[in-house]
Amino acid sequence: MTKISLTPDEHTMLWNDFRNGDRDAFSRIYEIFTADLYRYGFNLVRNKQLVEDCLHELFLHLHNHKKSLGPTDNIRFYLYRALRRRLLDALKKVKKYESDEHAFDHAQFIVESFESQYIEEQARIRQQQLVLEELNKLPKRQKEILYLVYMKGLSYQEAAEVMDISMKSVYNTVNVALTSLRKYIRKSLLREEALWLYISFIIHMVFPNT
């Protein structure tokens, strides 16, 4: 499926059309963002049914309360934040976790099939996998912030709002995570290029026209 990129103005126009009752706009939002939202949710909770249920409830809520929704120039950010809160509430209700602190303990980065197609050289694929394995060893908060910032292209401020923390916390967490990854690169005798190769790959997938 071709990745669809919208400008801030296009986000605003599409969202406003939806809020004003345009059924085609609602369908387009669903088609553009559902798969991305599912991946984000599944990365957090590793529970297919829970993510599907929360996504269904989220879009039902949007449809039924569209007139009362606020404006946005970043629909993806708006929906990430809404889905994250629903997942957290759902986890509390089923009593699988005792607090927010443990809600996303099983968050994982996943390699999607198109990644191996993008990086054709076998040596680079191996380096990517090694870095990916190290990413999955990071604390859950570091993983989620890297996912939001690098995989999904949110700004530090947007990631902070999604997670209900300060922008400084996001900045510090990214620095700590990247420092840890650099230490691993040096310790494992991999070229530091491996880390930045993977980060560059992520950025390319988020911003394919840059």
TIGU-742282 format. One record per atom (N, C-alpha, C): residue in one letter; atom name; x, y, z. Coordinates in nm, 2 decimals. Layout:
BEGIN
REC|rest|atom|px|py|pz
REC|A|CA|X|Y|Z
...
END
This chain:
BEGIN
REC|rest|atom|px|py|pz
REC|M|N|0.08|-0.12|0.00
REC|M|CA|0.00|0.00|0.00
REC|M|C|0.09|0.12|0.00
REC|T|N|0.06|0.22|-0.09
REC|T|CA|0.14|0.34|-0.10
REC|T|C|0.12|0.43|0.02
REC|K|N|0.23|0.48|0.08
REC|K|CA|0.22|0.57|0.19
REC|K|C|0.16|0.70|0.14
REC|I|N|0.06|0.76|0.22
REC|I|CA|0.00|0.88|0.18
REC|I|C|0.05|0.99|0.28
REC|S|N|0.11|1.10|0.22
REC|S|CA|0.16|1.21|0.30
REC|S|C|0.07|1.33|0.28
REC|L|N|0.03|1.39|0.39
REC|L|CA|-0.06|1.51|0.38
REC|L|C|0.02|1.63|0.44
REC|T|N|0.00|1.74|0.38
REC|T|CA|0.05|1.87|0.44
REC|T|C|-0.03|1.91|0.55
REC|P|N|0.02|2.00|0.64
REC|P|CA|-0.07|2.05|0.75
REC|P|C|-0.20|2.11|0.70
REC|D|N|-0.19|2.18|0.59
REC|D|CA|-0.32|2.24|0.53
REC|D|C|-0.42|2.13|0.49
REC|E|N|-0.36|2.02|0.43
REC|E|CA|-0.45|1.91|0.39
REC|E|C|-0.51|1.84|0.51
REC|H|N|-0.43|1.82|0.62
REC|H|CA|-0.48|1.77|0.74
REC|H|C|-0.59|1.85|0.79
REC|T|N|-0.57|1.98|0.80
REC|T|CA|-0.68|2.07|0.85
REC|T|C|-0.80|2.07|0.77
REC|M|N|-0.79|2.07|0.64
REC|M|CA|-0.91|2.07|0.55
REC|M|C|-0.98|1.93|0.56
REC|L|N|-0.91|1.82|0.56
REC|L|CA|-0.97|1.69|0.57
REC|L|C|-1.05|1.68|0.71
REC|W|N|-0.98|1.72|0.81
REC|W|CA|-1.04|1.71|0.95
REC|W|C|-1.16|1.80|0.96
REC|N|N|-1.16|1.92|0.90
REC|N|CA|-1.27|2.01|0.91
REC|N|C|-1.39|1.96|0.83
REC|D|N|-1.36|1.90|0.71
REC|D|CA|-1.47|1.84|0.63
REC|D|C|-1.53|1.73|0.71
REC|F|N|-1.45|1.65|0.78
REC|F|CA|-1.51|1.54|0.86
REC|F|C|-1.60|1.60|0.97
REC|R|N|-1.55|1.70|1.04
REC|R|CA|-1.62|1.76|1.15
REC|R|C|-1.76|1.82|1.10
REC|N|N|-1.76|1.86|0.98
REC|N|CA|-1.88|1.92|0.92
REC|N|C|-1.97|1.82|0.86
REC|G|N|-1.94|1.69|0.88
REC|G|CA|-2.04|1.59|0.84
REC|G|C|-2.01|1.52|0.70
REC|D|N|-1.89|1.55|0.64
REC|D|CA|-1.86|1.49|0.51
REC|D|C|-1.83|1.34|0.53
REC|R|N|-1.91|1.25|0.48
REC|R|CA|-1.89|1.11|0.50
REC|R|C|-1.76|1.06|0.42
REC|D|N|-1.74|1.12|0.31
REC|D|CA|-1.62|1.08|0.23
REC|D|C|-1.49|1.12|0.31
REC|A|N|-1.49|1.23|0.38
REC|A|CA|-1.38|1.27|0.46
REC|A|C|-1.36|1.17|0.58
REC|F|N|-1.46|1.12|0.64
REC|F|CA|-1.45|1.02|0.75
REC|F|C|-1.39|0.89|0.69
REC|S|N|-1.44|0.85|0.57
REC|S|CA|-1.39|0.73|0.51
REC|S|C|-1.24|0.74|0.48
REC|R|N|-1.20|0.86|0.43
REC|R|CA|-1.06|0.88|0.39
REC|R|C|-0.97|0.88|0.51
REC|I|N|-1.02|0.94|0.62
REC|I|CA|-0.94|0.94|0.75
REC|I|C|-0.92|0.79|0.79
REC|Y|N|-1.03|0.71|0.79
REC|Y|CA|-1.02|0.57|0.83
REC|Y|C|-0.92|0.50|0.74
REC|E|N|-0.93|0.52|0.61
REC|E|CA|-0.85|0.44|0.51
REC|E|C|-0.70|0.48|0.53
REC|I|N|-0.67|0.61|0.55
REC|I|CA|-0.54|0.66|0.56
REC|I|C|-0.47|0.61|0.69
REC|F|N|-0.54|0.62|0.80
REC|F|CA|-0.47|0.61|0.93
REC|F|C|-0.49|0.48|1.01
REC|T|N|-0.59|0.40|0.97
REC|T|CA|-0.63|0.28|1.05
REC|T|C|-0.51|0.18|1.06
REC|A|N|-0.45|0.15|0.95
REC|A|CA|-0.33|0.05|0.95
REC|A|C|-0.22|0.10|1.04
REC|D|N|-0.19|0.23|1.02
REC|D|CA|-0.08|0.29|1.10
REC|D|C|-0.12|0.29|1.25
REC|L|N|-0.24|0.32|1.28
REC|L|CA|-0.28|0.32|1.42
REC|L|C|-0.28|0.18|1.48
REC|Y|N|-0.32|0.09|1.40
REC|Y|CA|-0.31|-0.05|1.45
REC|Y|C|-0.17|-0.09|1.48
REC|R|N|-0.07|-0.06|1.39
REC|R|CA|0.07|-0.09|1.42
REC|R|C|0.11|-0.03|1.55
REC|Y|N|0.08|0.10|1.56
REC|Y|CA|0.12|0.17|1.68
REC|Y|C|0.06|0.11|1.81
REC|G|N|-0.07|0.08|1.81
REC|G|CA|-0.13|0.01|1.92
REC|G|C|-0.08|-0.12|1.95
REC|F|N|-0.05|-0.20|1.85
REC|F|CA|0.00|-0.34|1.87
REC|F|C|0.14|-0.33|1.92
REC|N|N|0.22|-0.24|1.88
REC|N|CA|0.36|-0.22|1.93
REC|N|C|0.35|-0.20|2.08
REC|L|N|0.25|-0.13|2.13
REC|L|CA|0.24|-0.10|2.27
REC|L|C|0.19|-0.21|2.35
REC|V|N|0.08|-0.28|2.31
REC|V|CA|0.02|-0.38|2.40
REC|V|C|0.03|-0.52|2.36
REC|R|N|0.07|-0.55|2.23
REC|R|CA|0.09|-0.69|2.18
REC|R|C|-0.04|-0.77|2.20
REC|N|N|-0.15|-0.71|2.18
REC|N|CA|-0.28|-0.77|2.20
REC|N|C|-0.37|-0.73|2.08
REC|K|N|-0.38|-0.82|1.99
REC|K|CA|-0.46|-0.79|1.86
REC|K|C|-0.60|-0.75|1.89
REC|Q|N|-0.67|-0.83|1.97
REC|Q|CA|-0.81|-0.81|1.99
REC|Q|C|-0.83|-0.67|2.07
REC|L|N|-0.75|-0.65|2.17
REC|L|CA|-0.76|-0.52|2.24
REC|L|C|-0.74|-0.40|2.15
REC|V|N|-0.65|-0.41|2.06
REC|V|CA|-0.62|-0.29|1.97
REC|V|C|-0.74|-0.28|1.88
REC|E|N|-0.79|-0.39|1.82
REC|E|CA|-0.90|-0.38|1.73
REC|E|C|-1.02|-0.32|1.80
REC|D|N|-1.05|-0.36|1.92
REC|D|CA|-1.17|-0.31|2.00
REC|D|C|-1.15|-0.16|2.02
REC|C|N|-1.03|-0.12|2.06
REC|C|CA|-1.01|0.02|2.09
REC|C|C|-1.02|0.11|1.97
REC|L|N|-0.97|0.05|1.86
REC|L|CA|-0.98|0.13|1.73
REC|L|C|-1.12|0.14|1.69
REC|H|N|-1.20|0.04|1.70
REC|H|CA|-1.34|0.04|1.67
REC|H|C|-1.41|0.15|1.76
REC|E|N|-1.39|0.14|1.89
REC|E|CA|-1.45|0.24|1.98
REC|E|C|-1.41|0.38|1.95
REC|L|N|-1.28|0.40|1.91
REC|L|CA|-1.23|0.53|1.88
REC|L|C|-1.30|0.59|1.76
REC|F|N|-1.31|0.51|1.65
REC|F|CA|-1.37|0.57|1.53
REC|F|C|-1.52|0.59|1.55
REC|L|N|-1.58|0.50|1.63
REC|L|CA|-1.72|0.52|1.66
REC|L|C|-1.75|0.65|1.74
REC|H|N|-1.66|0.67|1.84
REC|H|CA|-1.66|0.80|1.91
REC|H|C|-1.65|0.92|1.82
REC|L|N|-1.55|0.91|1.73
REC|L|CA|-1.52|1.02|1.64
REC|L|C|-1.65|1.05|1.56
REC|H|N|-1.71|0.94|1.50
REC|H|CA|-1.82|0.96|1.42
REC|H|C|-1.94|1.02|1.50
REC|N|N|-1.96|0.97|1.62
REC|N|CA|-2.08|1.02|1.70
REC|N|C|-2.06|1.16|1.76
REC|H|N|-1.94|1.20|1.77
REC|H|CA|-1.91|1.33|1.84
REC|H|C|-1.83|1.43|1.75
REC|K|N|-1.84|1.41|1.62
REC|K|CA|-1.76|1.49|1.53
REC|K|C|-1.79|1.64|1.55
REC|K|N|-1.91|1.68|1.58
REC|K|CA|-1.94|1.82|1.59
REC|K|C|-1.87|1.89|1.71
REC|S|N|-1.83|1.81|1.81
REC|S|CA|-1.77|1.86|1.93
REC|S|C|-1.62|1.85|1.93
REC|L|N|-1.56|1.79|1.83
REC|L|CA|-1.42|1.77|1.82
REC|L|C|-1.35|1.90|1.79
REC|G|N|-1.23|1.92|1.85
REC|G|CA|-1.15|2.04|1.82
REC|G|C|-1.08|2.03|1.69
REC|P|N|-1.02|2.14|1.65
REC|P|CA|-0.94|2.14|1.52
REC|P|C|-0.81|2.08|1.54
REC|T|N|-0.75|2.04|1.43
REC|T|CA|-0.61|1.99|1.43
REC|T|C|-0.55|2.00|1.29
REC|D|N|-0.42|2.02|1.29
REC|D|CA|-0.35|2.02|1.16
REC|D|C|-0.25|1.90|1.15
REC|N|N|-0.28|1.80|1.24
REC|N|CA|-0.20|1.67|1.24
REC|N|C|-0.29|1.56|1.29
REC|I|N|-0.37|1.50|1.20
REC|I|CA|-0.46|1.40|1.23
REC|I|C|-0.40|1.28|1.30
REC|R|N|-0.28|1.24|1.24
REC|R|CA|-0.21|1.12|1.30
REC|R|C|-0.18|1.15|1.44
REC|F|N|-0.12|1.26|1.48
REC|F|CA|-0.09|1.29|1.62
REC|F|C|-0.22|1.29|1.70
REC|Y|N|-0.32|1.35|1.66
REC|Y|CA|-0.45|1.35|1.73
REC|Y|C|-0.50|1.21|1.76
REC|L|N|-0.49|1.12|1.66
REC|L|CA|-0.55|0.99|1.67
REC|L|C|-0.45|0.90|1.76
REC|Y|N|-0.32|0.92|1.75
REC|Y|CA|-0.23|0.85|1.83
REC|Y|C|-0.26|0.87|1.98
REC|R|N|-0.27|1.00|2.01
REC|R|CA|-0.30|1.04|2.15
REC|R|C|-0.43|0.98|2.20
REC|A|N|-0.53|0.98|2.11
REC|A|CA|-0.66|0.93|2.15
REC|A|C|-0.66|0.78|2.17
REC|L|N|-0.59|0.71|2.08
REC|L|CA|-0.58|0.56|2.09
REC|L|C|-0.50|0.52|2.21
REC|R|N|-0.39|0.59|2.24
REC|R|CA|-0.30|0.56|2.35
REC|R|C|-0.38|0.56|2.48
REC|R|N|-0.46|0.67|2.50
REC|R|CA|-0.55|0.68|2.62
REC|R|C|-0.65|0.57|2.63
REC|R|N|-0.71|0.53|2.51
REC|R|CA|-0.81|0.43|2.52
REC|R|C|-0.75|0.29|2.55
REC|L|N|-0.63|0.27|2.50
REC|L|CA|-0.56|0.14|2.54
REC|L|C|-0.53|0.14|2.68
REC|L|N|-0.48|0.25|2.74
REC|L|CA|-0.44|0.26|2.88
REC|L|C|-0.57|0.24|2.96
REC|D|N|-0.68|0.30|2.93
REC|D|CA|-0.80|0.28|3.00
REC|D|C|-0.85|0.14|3.00
REC|A|N|-0.84|0.08|2.88
REC|A|CA|-0.88|-0.06|2.86
REC|A|C|-0.80|-0.16|2.94
REC|L|N|-0.67|-0.13|2.95
REC|L|CA|-0.58|-0.22|3.03
REC|L|C|-0.61|-0.21|3.18
REC|K|N|-0.65|-0.09|3.22
REC|K|CA|-0.69|-0.08|3.36
REC|K|C|-0.82|-0.15|3.39
REC|K|N|-0.91|-0.14|3.30
REC|K|CA|-1.04|-0.21|3.32
REC|K|C|-1.03|-0.36|3.33
REC|V|N|-0.95|-0.42|3.25
REC|V|CA|-0.94|-0.56|3.25
REC|V|C|-0.84|-0.61|3.36
REC|K|N|-0.78|-0.51|3.43
REC|K|CA|-0.69|-0.54|3.55
REC|K|C|-0.57|-0.62|3.51
REC|K|N|-0.52|-0.61|3.39
REC|K|CA|-0.40|-0.68|3.35
REC|K|C|-0.27|-0.61|3.41
REC|Y|N|-0.28|-0.48|3.44
REC|Y|CA|-0.17|-0.41|3.49
REC|Y|C|-0.22|-0.32|3.60
REC|E|N|-0.14|-0.30|3.70
REC|E|CA|-0.17|-0.23|3.82
REC|E|C|-0.16|-0.08|3.80
REC|S|N|-0.08|-0.03|3.71
REC|S|CA|-0.06|0.12|3.70
REC|S|C|-0.01|0.15|3.56
REC|D|N|-0.01|0.28|3.53
REC|D|CA|0.04|0.33|3.40
REC|D|C|0.18|0.28|3.38
REC|E|N|0.26|0.27|3.49
REC|E|CA|0.40|0.24|3.48
REC|E|C|0.43|0.11|3.41
REC|H|N|0.33|0.02|3.42
REC|H|CA|0.35|-0.12|3.36
REC|H|C|0.27|-0.14|3.24
REC|A|N|0.19|-0.04|3.20
REC|A|CA|0.09|-0.06|3.10
REC|A|C|0.15|-0.11|2.97
REC|F|N|0.27|-0.06|2.93
REC|F|CA|0.32|-0.09|2.80
REC|F|C|0.45|-0.17|2.81
REC|D|N|0.46|-0.26|2.91
REC|D|CA|0.58|-0.34|2.93
REC|D|C|0.62|-0.42|2.81
REC|H|N|0.52|-0.46|2.73
REC|H|CA|0.55|-0.56|2.62
REC|H|C|0.56|-0.49|2.49
REC|A|N|0.58|-0.36|2.49
REC|A|CA|0.59|-0.28|2.36
REC|A|C|0.71|-0.33|2.29
REC|Q|N|0.70|-0.35|2.16
REC|Q|CA|0.81|-0.40|2.08
REC|Q|C|0.81|-0.32|1.95
REC|F|N|0.94|-0.31|1.90
REC|F|CA|0.95|-0.26|1.76
REC|F|C|0.94|-0.39|1.67
REC|I|N|0.88|-0.37|1.55
REC|I|CA|0.86|-0.49|1.47
REC|I|C|0.92|-0.45|1.33
REC|V|N|0.98|-0.55|1.26
REC|V|CA|1.03|-0.53|1.13
REC|V|C|0.92|-0.57|1.03
REC|E|N|0.88|-0.48|0.95
REC|E|CA|0.77|-0.51|0.85
REC|E|C|0.84|-0.56|0.72
REC|S|N|0.76|-0.63|0.64
REC|S|CA|0.82|-0.70|0.52
REC|S|C|0.89|-0.60|0.43
REC|F|N|0.83|-0.48|0.41
REC|F|CA|0.89|-0.39|0.31
REC|F|C|1.03|-0.34|0.35
REC|E|N|1.06|-0.35|0.48
REC|E|CA|1.20|-0.30|0.52
REC|E|C|1.31|-0.38|0.46
REC|S|N|1.29|-0.52|0.45
REC|S|CA|1.40|-0.60|0.39
REC|S|C|1.41|-0.57|0.24
REC|Q|N|1.30|-0.53|0.18
REC|Q|CA|1.30|-0.50|0.04
REC|Q|C|1.37|-0.36|0.02
REC|Y|N|1.36|-0.27|0.11
REC|Y|CA|1.42|-0.14|0.10
REC|Y|C|1.57|-0.15|0.11
REC|I|N|1.62|-0.23|0.21
REC|I|CA|1.77|-0.25|0.23
REC|I|C|1.81|-0.38|0.17
REC|E|N|1.87|-0.37|0.05
REC|E|CA|1.89|-0.50|-0.03
REC|E|C|2.02|-0.56|0.01
REC|E|N|2.12|-0.49|0.05
REC|E|CA|2.25|-0.55|0.09
REC|E|C|2.24|-0.63|0.21
REC|Q|N|2.28|-0.76|0.21
REC|Q|CA|2.27|-0.85|0.32
REC|Q|C|2.34|-0.80|0.45
REC|A|N|2.46|-0.74|0.43
REC|A|CA|2.53|-0.69|0.54
REC|A|C|2.46|-0.58|0.61
REC|R|N|2.40|-0.50|0.54
REC|R|CA|2.32|-0.39|0.60
REC|R|C|2.19|-0.44|0.67
REC|I|N|2.13|-0.54|0.61
REC|I|CA|2.02|-0.60|0.68
REC|I|C|2.05|-0.66|0.81
REC|R|N|2.17|-0.73|0.81
REC|R|CA|2.22|-0.79|0.94
REC|R|C|2.24|-0.68|1.04
REC|Q|N|2.31|-0.57|1.00
REC|Q|CA|2.33|-0.46|1.10
REC|Q|C|2.20|-0.40|1.15
REC|Q|N|2.11|-0.39|1.06
REC|Q|CA|1.98|-0.33|1.10
REC|Q|C|1.91|-0.42|1.20
REC|Q|N|1.92|-0.56|1.18
REC|Q|CA|1.86|-0.65|1.28
REC|Q|C|1.93|-0.64|1.41
REC|L|N|2.06|-0.63|1.41
REC|L|CA|2.13|-0.62|1.54
REC|L|C|2.09|-0.50|1.62
REC|V|N|2.08|-0.38|1.55
REC|V|CA|2.03|-0.26|1.61
REC|V|C|1.89|-0.27|1.66
REC|L|N|1.80|-0.34|1.58
REC|L|CA|1.66|-0.36|1.62
REC|L|C|1.65|-0.44|1.74
REC|E|N|1.73|-0.54|1.75
REC|E|CA|1.73|-0.63|1.87
REC|E|C|1.77|-0.54|2.00
REC|E|N|1.87|-0.46|1.98
REC|E|CA|1.91|-0.37|2.09
REC|E|C|1.80|-0.27|2.12
REC|L|N|1.73|-0.22|2.02
REC|L|CA|1.62|-0.13|2.05
REC|L|C|1.52|-0.19|2.14
REC|N|N|1.49|-0.32|2.11
REC|N|CA|1.39|-0.39|2.19
REC|N|C|1.43|-0.42|2.34
REC|K|N|1.56|-0.40|2.37
REC|K|CA|1.61|-0.41|2.50
REC|K|C|1.60|-0.28|2.58
REC|L|N|1.57|-0.17|2.51
REC|L|CA|1.55|-0.04|2.58
REC|L|C|1.43|-0.04|2.67
REC|P|N|1.43|0.04|2.78
REC|P|CA|1.31|0.05|2.86
REC|P|C|1.19|0.10|2.78
REC|K|N|1.07|0.06|2.82
REC|K|CA|0.95|0.08|2.74
REC|K|C|0.93|0.22|2.70
REC|R|N|0.96|0.32|2.80
REC|R|CA|0.94|0.46|2.76
REC|R|C|1.03|0.50|2.65
REC|Q|N|1.16|0.46|2.66
REC|Q|CA|1.25|0.50|2.55
REC|Q|C|1.21|0.44|2.42
REC|K|N|1.16|0.32|2.42
REC|K|CA|1.11|0.26|2.29
REC|K|C|0.99|0.33|2.23
REC|E|N|0.90|0.37|2.32
REC|E|CA|0.78|0.44|2.27
REC|E|C|0.81|0.57|2.21
REC|I|N|0.90|0.65|2.28
REC|I|CA|0.94|0.78|2.24
REC|I|C|1.01|0.77|2.10
REC|L|N|1.11|0.68|2.09
REC|L|CA|1.18|0.66|1.96
REC|L|C|1.08|0.62|1.85
REC|Y|N|0.98|0.54|1.89
REC|Y|CA|0.88|0.50|1.79
REC|Y|C|0.80|0.62|1.74
REC|L|N|0.76|0.71|1.83
REC|L|CA|0.68|0.82|1.80
REC|L|C|0.76|0.92|1.72
REC|V|N|0.89|0.95|1.76
REC|V|CA|0.97|1.05|1.70
REC|V|C|1.03|1.01|1.57
REC|Y|N|1.09|0.89|1.57
REC|Y|CA|1.16|0.85|1.45
REC|Y|C|1.08|0.77|1.35
REC|M|N|0.99|0.68|1.40
REC|M|CA|0.91|0.60|1.31
REC|M|C|0.79|0.67|1.26
REC|K|N|0.73|0.75|1.35
REC|K|CA|0.61|0.82|1.31
REC|K|C|0.62|0.97|1.29
REC|G|N|0.74|1.02|1.30
REC|G|CA|0.77|1.16|1.26
REC|G|C|0.71|1.27|1.35
REC|L|N|0.66|1.24|1.47
REC|L|CA|0.61|1.34|1.56
REC|L|C|0.72|1.43|1.61
REC|S|N|0.69|1.55|1.63
REC|S|CA|0.79|1.64|1.69
REC|S|C|0.80|1.61|1.84
REC|Y|N|0.91|1.66|1.91
REC|Y|CA|0.92|1.63|2.05
REC|Y|C|0.80|1.68|2.13
REC|Q|N|0.75|1.80|2.09
REC|Q|CA|0.63|1.85|2.16
REC|Q|C|0.51|1.76|2.14
REC|E|N|0.49|1.71|2.02
REC|E|CA|0.37|1.62|1.99
REC|E|C|0.39|1.49|2.07
REC|A|N|0.51|1.44|2.07
REC|A|CA|0.53|1.31|2.14
REC|A|C|0.51|1.33|2.29
REC|A|N|0.55|1.45|2.34
REC|A|CA|0.53|1.48|2.48
REC|A|C|0.38|1.49|2.51
REC|E|N|0.30|1.55|2.42
REC|E|CA|0.15|1.56|2.45
REC|E|C|0.09|1.42|2.44
REC|V|N|0.13|1.34|2.34
REC|V|CA|0.08|1.20|2.33
REC|V|C|0.10|1.13|2.46
REC|M|N|0.21|1.14|2.52
REC|M|CA|0.25|1.06|2.64
REC|M|C|0.22|1.13|2.77
REC|D|N|0.17|1.26|2.76
REC|D|CA|0.14|1.34|2.88
REC|D|C|0.27|1.36|2.97
REC|I|N|0.38|1.39|2.90
REC|I|CA|0.50|1.43|2.98
REC|I|C|0.56|1.56|2.92
REC|S|N|0.66|1.61|2.98
REC|S|CA|0.72|1.73|2.93
REC|S|C|0.80|1.71|2.80
REC|M|N|0.82|1.82|2.72
REC|M|CA|0.90|1.81|2.60
REC|M|C|1.05|1.78|2.65
REC|K|N|1.09|1.84|2.76
REC|K|CA|1.23|1.82|2.81
REC|K|C|1.25|1.67|2.84
REC|S|N|1.14|1.60|2.89
REC|S|CA|1.16|1.46|2.92
REC|S|C|1.17|1.38|2.79
REC|V|N|1.10|1.42|2.69
REC|V|CA|1.12|1.35|2.56
REC|V|C|1.26|1.37|2.51
REC|Y|N|1.31|1.50|2.51
REC|Y|CA|1.44|1.53|2.46
REC|Y|C|1.55|1.45|2.54
REC|N|N|1.54|1.45|2.67
REC|N|CA|1.63|1.37|2.75
REC|N|C|1.63|1.22|2.73
REC|T|N|1.51|1.17|2.71
REC|T|CA|1.49|1.03|2.69
REC|T|C|1.55|0.99|2.55
REC|V|N|1.53|1.07|2.45
REC|V|CA|1.59|1.04|2.32
REC|V|C|1.74|1.04|2.33
REC|N|N|1.80|1.13|2.40
REC|N|CA|1.94|1.14|2.42
REC|N|C|2.00|1.02|2.49
REC|V|N|1.93|0.98|2.60
REC|V|CA|1.97|0.86|2.67
REC|V|C|1.96|0.74|2.59
REC|A|N|1.86|0.72|2.51
REC|A|CA|1.84|0.60|2.43
REC|A|C|1.94|0.59|2.32
REC|L|N|1.97|0.71|2.25
REC|L|CA|2.07|0.71|2.15
REC|L|C|2.21|0.68|2.20
REC|T|N|2.24|0.74|2.32
REC|T|CA|2.37|0.71|2.38
REC|T|C|2.39|0.57|2.41
REC|S|N|2.28|0.50|2.46
REC|S|CA|2.29|0.36|2.49
REC|S|C|2.31|0.28|2.37
REC|L|N|2.24|0.32|2.26
REC|L|CA|2.26|0.25|2.13
REC|L|C|2.40|0.27|2.07
REC|R|N|2.46|0.39|2.09
REC|R|CA|2.59|0.41|2.04
REC|R|C|2.69|0.33|2.12
REC|K|N|2.67|0.31|2.25
REC|K|CA|2.76|0.23|2.33
REC|K|C|2.76|0.08|2.28
REC|Y|N|2.64|0.04|2.25
REC|Y|CA|2.62|-0.10|2.20
REC|Y|C|2.69|-0.12|2.07
REC|I|N|2.68|-0.02|1.98
REC|I|CA|2.75|-0.02|1.85
REC|I|C|2.90|-0.04|1.87
REC|R|N|2.95|0.04|1.96
REC|R|CA|3.10|0.03|1.98
REC|R|C|3.14|-0.10|2.05
REC|K|N|3.06|-0.14|2.14
REC|K|CA|3.09|-0.26|2.22
REC|K|C|3.09|-0.39|2.13
REC|S|N|2.99|-0.39|2.04
REC|S|CA|2.97|-0.50|1.95
REC|S|C|3.06|-0.50|1.82
REC|L|N|3.14|-0.39|1.82
REC|L|CA|3.24|-0.37|1.70
REC|L|C|3.17|-0.35|1.57
REC|L|N|3.04|-0.31|1.58
REC|L|CA|2.97|-0.27|1.45
REC|L|C|3.01|-0.13|1.42
REC|R|N|3.00|-0.09|1.29
REC|R|CA|3.03|0.04|1.26
REC|R|C|2.91|0.13|1.31
REC|E|N|2.94|0.25|1.36
REC|E|CA|2.84|0.34|1.41
REC|E|C|2.74|0.37|1.30
REC|E|N|2.79|0.36|1.18
REC|E|CA|2.70|0.38|1.06
REC|E|C|2.57|0.29|1.07
REC|A|N|2.58|0.18|1.14
REC|A|CA|2.47|0.09|1.15
REC|A|C|2.35|0.16|1.22
REC|L|N|2.38|0.23|1.33
REC|L|CA|2.27|0.30|1.40
REC|L|C|2.21|0.41|1.31
REC|W|N|2.29|0.49|1.25
REC|W|CA|2.24|0.60|1.17
REC|W|C|2.18|0.55|1.04
REC|L|N|2.23|0.43|0.99
REC|L|CA|2.16|0.37|0.88
REC|L|C|2.02|0.34|0.91
REC|Y|N|2.00|0.28|1.03
REC|Y|CA|1.86|0.24|1.07
REC|Y|C|1.77|0.36|1.09
REC|I|N|1.83|0.46|1.16
REC|I|CA|1.75|0.58|1.19
REC|I|C|1.72|0.65|1.06
REC|S|N|1.82|0.66|0.97
REC|S|CA|1.79|0.72|0.84
REC|S|C|1.68|0.65|0.76
REC|F|N|1.69|0.51|0.77
REC|F|CA|1.58|0.43|0.71
REC|F|C|1.45|0.47|0.76
REC|I|N|1.44|0.48|0.89
REC|I|CA|1.31|0.52|0.96
REC|I|C|1.26|0.65|0.91
REC|I|N|1.35|0.75|0.90
REC|I|CA|1.32|0.88|0.86
REC|I|C|1.27|0.88|0.72
REC|H|N|1.34|0.80|0.63
REC|H|CA|1.30|0.79|0.49
REC|H|C|1.15|0.73|0.48
REC|M|N|1.12|0.64|0.57
REC|M|CA|0.99|0.58|0.56
REC|M|C|0.88|0.68|0.61
REC|V|N|0.92|0.77|0.70
REC|V|CA|0.82|0.87|0.75
REC|V|C|0.81|0.98|0.65
REC|F|N|0.93|1.03|0.60
REC|F|CA|0.93|1.14|0.51
REC|F|C|0.99|1.10|0.37
REC|P|N|0.91|1.02|0.29
REC|P|CA|0.97|0.96|0.17
REC|P|C|1.02|1.06|0.07
REC|N|N|0.97|1.18|0.08
REC|N|CA|1.01|1.28|-0.02
REC|N|C|1.13|1.37|0.01
REC|T|N|1.19|1.34|0.13
REC|T|CA|1.30|1.42|0.18
REC|T|C|1.43|1.36|0.13
END
